[in-house]
Amino acid sequence: MSGSLPRISIVTPCLNRRDFVAEAIESLLAQDYPNFEHIVMDGGSTDGTLEVLAKYPHLKVVSEPDDGLYDAINKGIARATGEWVGLLNTDDRYASGAFKLVADYLSRQPNLDMVSGAAVVWEQQGTHQKELLRYAGAERLAMAPEMLAQGAVVINARFFRRAFLDTVGGFDTSFPVASDRDLLLRAALLNPNHACLDGDVYHYLLHGGSISINRSSGSVLPRLEEDMGLAEKYLEGSGFPASFRRVLQKAHSRFASDAVNHALRSLRLFRAIGYAMRGLRFNPLWPLAFLRNLGTAVRRGLGKMYV
């Protein structure tokens, strides 16, 4: 039976996640999918995480120093043997039946490069979990640069054909948080054969220590700075289609506007001036974009979640 199902490699970066990692592992085992491997790239945990991992003999655990989250993921992907690759965070879960949903679709559409399913953000409230956000459907999961440059990229709810991922290239470790956005933008430039599934695939857990989702006000400005830097990488580059550059210019203007607003609200005037100068550098009409984005930023709130 397993020979007829595509082999799926799941890569989990890990460092001192004793209190979370078991549930992530169990969500994979609960898939009841016979043809998968789970690679855990541990950065040298000292909190008992390795003892938890040792309870699961099916895991492929590598514990060694790394240069951060995306370096660990790159190392894990290099070890993957599956035809398809997915990424599971230690504090998240795969939705029940996610692998069967993906495999059934691939049996009907065998030439796909990527498959994406719905992602749900949950928050623990006492003994219950409350659903906060749902990213579903082509309007939220499309591989369109317009969506990926500014929106939530939900990379964990996506599965990549290994051969396609090799063509895209690894994660750029110079972006400690925004490397997932960068990889998907590079993937979009290759015009992948991509499908969006209707069912739930991935569950994000919102908590104070989360990297992928965090609504703490202290996390917003560093993320905006990194998103600006990512947009600048493409705007300063060459060989990109004019339509792609326009998308990145619009995204950069929004990130700069949000950064200015956030800096002003926290009384960091010189930083606000610096962000404004960066906005003007890549868009001479940035002041108009700033005014246009101001109302939007106020409505949605600058302490938004990122996924």
Secondary structure as the mmCIF struct_conf table of DSSP 4:
data_model
#
loop_
_struct_conf.conf_type_id
_struct_conf.id
_struct_conf.beg_label_comp_id
_struct_conf.beg_label_asym_id
_struct_conf.beg_label_seq_id
_struct_conf.end_label_comp_id
_struct_conf.end_label_asym_id
_struct_conf.end_label_seq_id
HELX_RH_3T_P HELX_RH_3T_P1 SER A 2 SER A 4
BEND BEND1 LEU A 5 LEU A 5
HELX_LH_PP_P HELX_LH_PP_P1 PRO A 6 ARG A 7
STRN STRN1 ILE A 8 CYS A 14
BEND BEND2 LEU A 15 ASN A 16
TURN_TY1_P TURN_TY1_P1 ARG A 18 PHE A 20
HELX_RH_AL_P HELX_RH_AL_P1 VAL A 21 LEU A 29
TURN_TY1_P TURN_TY1_P2 ALA A 30 GLN A 31
BEND BEND3 PRO A 34 ASN A 35
STRN STRN2 PHE A 36 ASP A 42
BEND BEND4 ASP A 47 GLY A 48
HELX_RH_AL_P HELX_RH_AL_P2 THR A 49 LEU A 53
TURN_TY1_P TURN_TY1_P3 ALA A 54 LYS A 55
TURN_TY1_P TURN_TY1_P4 PRO A 57 HIS A 58
STRN STRN3 LYS A 60 SER A 63
BEND BEND5 ASP A 67 GLY A 68
HELX_RH_AL_P HELX_RH_AL_P3 LEU A 69 ARG A 79
BEND BEND6 GLY A 82 GLU A 83
STRN STRN4 TRP A 84 LEU A 87
TURN_TY1_P TURN_TY1_P5 THR A 90 ASP A 91
STRN STRN5 ARG A 93 TYR A 94
HELX_LH_PP_P HELX_LH_PP_P2 ALA A 95 ALA A 95
TURN_TY1_P TURN_TY1_P6 SER A 96 GLY A 97
HELX_RH_AL_P HELX_RH_AL_P4 ALA A 98 ARG A 108
TURN_TY1_P TURN_TY1_P7 PRO A 110 ASN A 111
BEND BEND7 ASP A 113 ASP A 113
STRN STRN6 MET A 114 GLN A 125
TURN_TY1_P TURN_TY1_P8 GLY A 126 THR A 127
STRN STRN7 HIS A 128 TYR A 135
BEND BEND8 GLY A 137 GLY A 137
HELX_RH_AL_P HELX_RH_AL_P5 ALA A 138 LEU A 141
HELX_RH_AL_P HELX_RH_AL_P6 PRO A 145 LEU A 148
TURN_TY1_P TURN_TY1_P9 ALA A 149 GLN A 150
BEND BEND9 GLY A 151 GLY A 151
HELX_RH_3T_P HELX_RH_3T_P2 ILE A 155 ALA A 157
STRN STRN8 ARG A 158 ARG A 161
HELX_RH_AL_P HELX_RH_AL_P7 ARG A 162 VAL A 168
TURN_TY1_P TURN_TY1_P10 THR A 173 SER A 174
BEND BEND10 PHE A 175 PHE A 175
TURN_TY1_P TURN_TY1_P11 PRO A 176 ALA A 178
HELX_RH_AL_P HELX_RH_AL_P8 SER A 179 LEU A 189
TURN_TY1_P TURN_TY1_P12 LEU A 190 LEU A 190
STRN STRN9 HIS A 194 LEU A 206
TURN_TY1_P TURN_TY1_P13 GLY A 208 GLY A 209
BEND BEND11 ILE A 211 ILE A 213
HELX_RH_AL_P HELX_RH_AL_P9 SER A 217 LEU A 235
TURN_TY1_P TURN_TY1_P14 GLU A 236 GLU A 236
BEND BEND12 GLY A 237 GLY A 239
HELX_RH_AL_P HELX_RH_AL_P10 ALA A 242 ARG A 265
TURN_TY1_P TURN_TY1_P15 SER A 266 LEU A 267
HELX_RH_AL_P HELX_RH_AL_P11 LEU A 269 PHE A 282
TURN_TY1_P TURN_TY1_P16 PRO A 284 LEU A 285
HELX_RH_AL_P HELX_RH_AL_P12 TRP A 286 ARG A 300
TURN_TY1_P TURN_TY1_P17 LEU A 302 GLY A 303
#
